[in-house]
Amino acid sequence: MEKAGTVFPAFDGLLGGRRMFQLKRAISTGFLAIVLVQAVAANGATYFVATNGSDANTCTQARTQLTPLLTIPTGVKCLAGGDTLIIKAGTYSNQEITNPPAGTEGSYTIISGELSGARPVIAPNGRSLQRGFYCSNGNSCRYIEMRYIEVTGAYNSIKLFGDDSIGYPHHLRFINNIFHDTVHTNALTSTSDTGFQGGDHLFQNNTFYRTGVGNSGYGPGHNTIYNPGNRTILEGNMFHNLANGVGIWHSKKYIQNVVVRSNMFYDIGRPSIDAWQQGNGSFSAIHVSVPGGGHQIYNNVIYRSGEDSTFAGIRINPLWDRENTTTIHVYNNTIYDIKNSSAYAVRVTTTLGGPHVIKNNIAYLAGRGISGGTQSNNLTTDPSFADPAGSNFRLLRGSDAIDKGAIVATVTNDFAGVRRPQEAGYDI
């Protein structure tokens, strides 16, 4: 589990002196640097589910907390587009959220834990292919939000299915959830092979760990996020104890314009401490393995990972049509303590397409460092972290990373949400 009070980098931040900003995160609150998307004000009805409820209650009765429903599927059946389902604290075994009704851009359908109480736990039967959140209805799965829920033991925590006949899911939001101990991939979405249909999702301030623990020894290694969807944003999430984190990948598909920013990755590709990972291969925190391009990968922290020589903290490796993959931007990431000396912090395996720009990254004690791409303003020598053994990556006064970065218009804030620059120049 993640450590409460862990301190992470906040380049350009200030607290009682130059660059002394401390960022602390606890699992219940999420990254302080990321402002949670506010739930869209409900225009519809609100319904309640509780472990002491009854499915004999009507939907009308379930609009008060005094007479809630018992099970999540029954609660979902009460919903119309734009309604809200509140799941009260407790464990909901052998249940899943299936095909909630579509909301609209101005009125999402919301399924949430009760924010003033303990987080509810959905415990599907993953061995029977139950998911935590499952849409099987293509384009009808849109403008839906899931917030403040824990899912454990599912086959997939999230599966969004679509195809050319029923369309593709779009505009789903997953905010401040915990997803762990899946049988297979953690979050799997569907997009069109070409044409970039499906996506525009948001994954924000979630925690993911032990993806694929129920199917150990899986050769390719399970992706925690398998195909985020086109134009999807992943920000402020915590990934740990995994074979792979974010996989911008799906066989035969083109994916474009994914934003991966301000996420934390640690203990990725560590079969010595996670025996269930043994037999996996090609570990990475973030990898781009399909054509398309236009992705932005910035302000992420990757550390204490990569025991296998195949590991790359960030890997850019489109497996086909590389020459038509547009520029991928890798900016202002911090990669530290890669365990295998033959592994990489950042590895671009192609000279075709792009150019793929690798700029303003710190890669220290990170195997072979940075390889490939169009590189500038990266730091591979000691950046003078305050206490890296204690996961405190603040830059000390005099650090070679201070004011040495190139100006990157896309990266307007640092990892802690502080505006860039704070002084004479941009930090790395």
N, C-alpha and C positions, 0 to 999 in steps of 0.2 A: 504494500500500500504506500501511497505517497506520504512524505513526511510533512507534517504541519510545521510551519516556521522555516521551511527551506527558503534560501535566499537566492535569487536569480539575477542575471545581468539587467542593467537598466542604463544603457549607454545614453549619455547626454542628460541624465537625471541629476538632481541636486537634493541633498538633505544635510543641512548643517555643514556644508562645504562642498567642494567640487566633486561631482560624480559620486556621491555617497548615498544615492537613493537605494533603499532596500525594498524588494518586492517579496511579500510573504503570501503564501497560498495555503489555504486549508481546503480539504476536499468538499466541505459543505458550502463554501462560498465562491469557489472558482477564482480565476486570475483577477486581481484587482485592476490590472491594466485594461481589461476588456469590459466595456460597459454592456451589460446584458441588454439584448433587444427587449424592449418592453412588450408585454403581451398586448395584443390589439384589444382595445376595449370591446367587451362582448356586447354585440347587438342582439344576440339571441338569448335563449334560456340557459340556465346552469343546472346541472344534474349532479347527484352525488352517489358514489359507490363506497361501501365500507364493509369490513369483515363481519360486522354485527348486523348487516342489513338483510333484506329479504327480496328475492326476485319475484315474490308474490305482490310486492308493491307495484303500483302503476308508475308510469313515467311522470304523471302529474304529482304523485306523492313523492317521487324521488327528487323533486325540485327543492325540497327542504332537507336539511341535515338530520332531522329527527326521524325521517323514514327513508333511508337510502336503499339503493339496490345492493345485492350481495356480490354480483360478479361483473367483471369488466365487459364481457361481450354483451350482456344485457343492457348495461349502461350505454354502450356504443349504439345499440339499436334505437335508443331514445333520441339520439342526436339528429338534428337537421343542420344544414350548413350554417356556420357561424356560431353554433352553440358551444358550450363549455362543459366538459365532464371533469369533475374533481374526484380523484381517487384518494381516499383517506388512508392514513398510515396502517401498515399491516402487510402480511405476505399473501399474495394471490397466486396459488399454485395451479399449474396446468391450465393457464389462461394466456391469452394474447389479445392485443389490440388489432382488429382486422377491419380493413376497409371503412374507416370513418368517412362521413360525408364531406365532400369538398366545401371549403369556404370560399371567400373571395379575397382579393388583394386588400380590401379595407376591413375585412371581418374574417379572420382565420377561424377555423374550427380548432378548438384547443382541448387537449387532454393533458391534465396536469396533476401532480401531487398537490396536497394542500400546503402552500408555502409556509404557513405558520406552524406546521406540525412536522413530524418525522417523515422522511421520504418513504413512499410506498415501494414495496418490492414485488415485481412481477417475476414469477419463477416458472416459465414454460417447461414443457417436457421436450427438451431438445432432441432426445433420441427418437421421438415421434414427429420430428420436423416442425415442432411448434416454434414460432418466432415471438419476439417481444412486441414488435410493431410490424405489421404485414399489410402491404397494399398489393393486390393482384389485379387491379382494375385500370391500369394504365393512366391515361390522361384524366380520368375521374379522380385520381389521387393528386390533389393539388390544394394549396393554401391550407395546410394542416400543420399544427404545432404540437410537439410533445415536450413537456418540461417537468423537471424535478421528479424524475422517476428512476428507480434502479431496476435493471433487468439482469438476471443471472440464470445461467444454465440453458439458454435458448439455443436452437440450432443456428440462427442468426439473430442478433439483437434487433436488427432492422433489415427488412427486405422490401424493396420497391420494384415491382415488376411492370414491364410494359413491352409492347412490340409494335410493329408497323400497323397492325390491324386495330388495336385499341389505344394507340398512342402511348405516350411516356409520362411518368410522374414528373411533376415540377412544383417548385415553390413549397417544399417541406422544410420545417424548422425543428431542429433538435437542440434544446438548450438546457444546460445544467443537469444533465442526466449522468448516470453511472451504468456502464455496459461492460460486463465481464463474464468470464468462464463460459464462452460459447463452445459449441461442438465444432462449428466451421467458421467461416468469415463472420466478422462482427456486423458491419454495415455494408450492404450490397445494393446498388442501384442499377437501374436499366436506362440505357440511352440508345439512340439510333446508331446503326453502323456508320452512316455518313449523314451529313446535314445538321449535326449537332443539336438534335432534339432531345429533350429531357435534361433536367437539372435545375439550376437557379436555387439550389438548396442552401441552407445555413446549418453548420454544425458549430456550436458555440459553447465553450466552457463545459464540455463533457469530459468524463474520465473513462478511459478504455484500458483494460488489462486482461491478460490470459485469454487472448483470442485463439481459438482452435485447440484449447486444452483437451477437448473431448475427441480429438482426432489427431493424436500425437504422431510424430514421425512423418507428417505430410511433406513430401519431397520439395515442392516449390516454396513451401512456407506460406502460412495463411496471411493474407492481407487483412488488417483491421478495418480500414476503409477501402473497399474494393469498388473502384469506379465512383468517385464522388459525384459525378454528373457535370455537365457543361456549366460553366459560369458559377460554380458553387464556391462558397466561402467556408473555409475551415479556420477558426481562430480561437485562441485561448483554451485549447483542449490539452489534456494531459494523457500521454501515451506511455505505458510502462509495462515491463515484463511481457514482451511480445516478440514474435519473429519478425514481423514487418508492421510498420505503422500505416502511413498513407500510401496507397497504391493507385496512381493515376494509370489505370490499366484495365482493359477488358479485351479478350480475344476478338480480333477483327473489327474493333471499333476505333473511331477517331474521336478524341476528346480535346476540348479547348477551353482556355481562359479560366482555369481553376486558380483560386487564391488560397495559399497555405501560409498563414502568418501568426506569429506570436504564440506558437504551440510549444509544449515541453515534451521531450522524448528522453527517457532514460531506461537502462537495462533492456535495450533492444538487442536481440540476437545474443542471448546469454544462456546457452544450453548447460553451462556448468552450474548455474543456480536455478534453472528451470528445465529439469530433466525431460519434460514433455516436448521441448523444442528439439531434442536430439533426433537427427535424421532429416531435419529441415535443411534448406540450402538457400543461398542468395539472400541474405538478410539485409534489411535497410530500414531507416526511419521514414524516408520519403523517396519514392521512385516514380519516374515518368517512363513508362515502357510502351506507349502507343504514340502514333503520330497525331498531329493536330497543333498543339503548341499554344503559345500566348500565356503560359502559366506564370504566376508570380509567387515565388517562394522566399519569404523574408521574415526577419526578426524571430526565427525559431532557435531553440536551444536543444542541442543533442549532446548527451554526455553519458559516460560510464556504460558504453555499449560496444558491440562488435568484436566478439571473440573469434569469429571465423574470417579467414582471408578474403572471402567473397563479400564481406560487409562493405557497404558505403553508406555514410550518413545521409547523403543526398545523391541519388543516381539518376542521370539523364541518359536514357538508353532506348529510344524508340526502336521497336523490333522490326519495323518495316516502313517503307515510304519516308525514310529519314530526310530525304532531300526536300520534302514538302512540309516539314514540321517547322512552324514559325518560331521566332525567338522565345526562349524560356529564360526568365530572369531569376537569378539566385543572389539575393542581396542581404547583407547584414545579419547573417546567421552565425551562431556561436557553436562550435563543435570541439569537444574536449574529451580527453581520456578514452580514446578508441583502443580497445584492448589488444587487437592483433596488429603487429607492425606492418603487415602487408595489406591491411584494409585501407580504406580511403575515407576522408572527410567528405569531399565532393568529387564525384567522378562523372565526366562527360565522355562517353565512349564513341561518339561520332563527330566527324568534321563536316558532315552534310547538314543542310538546313540551317536554321537559325539566322545569325550566330547566337549561340547560347552564352549569356553574359553572367560571369561569376565575379561579383564585385562586393567589396566591403565586408568580407567574411573573416572571422577568426577561426583558425584551425590549428589548435595547439595540442601537442601530444596526441595527434590524430592520425596515426599510421603513416601512410604515404602522402597525406595532406590533400592537396587539390590537384586534380589532373584533368586536362582538356578544357574546352570552352575558351571564350575570350575573357581573360582574367585581368583585373586591375584592383589595386588598393586592398588586397587581402593581406592578412597578418598570420604568419605561421610560426613566429617566435613568441617568447613568453610575453603575454599581454598584461601581466601583473594583476591577476585576479586577487581579490582580498583573501579568500579562504576557499580555494577550490575543493579541498578535501572535505570541507563542510558544506559543499554545494552553494557557496557564496561566490558569485561571479562578478561582483562589483569591480569596477576598474579603479585601481589605486592612483593617487596623484603621480604624474610622471609616466603613466602607461603609454606605450607606443601606439595604442589604439585611439588615443584621445586626439581629436581634431585632425586625424589622418585619413578620413574617409572621403570618397568622392560624393558630390551632390547627386542624390537620386530623388527625383521629383515624386516618385511613387511612394517612397518611404518617408512620410511626413512626421511620424512619431517613432520613438524607440520601443523596446520591448515592454517598458513600464507605462507606455502611453504618454510620455513626455515629448513635447514638440522638439523637432530637430531644426536647426542646431540650437544649442544653448549658449555657446561661446563663439570662439573664432571660426570654428569649422565643424564639419560633421564628424562624429566618431565612427569608427569601424564597428 
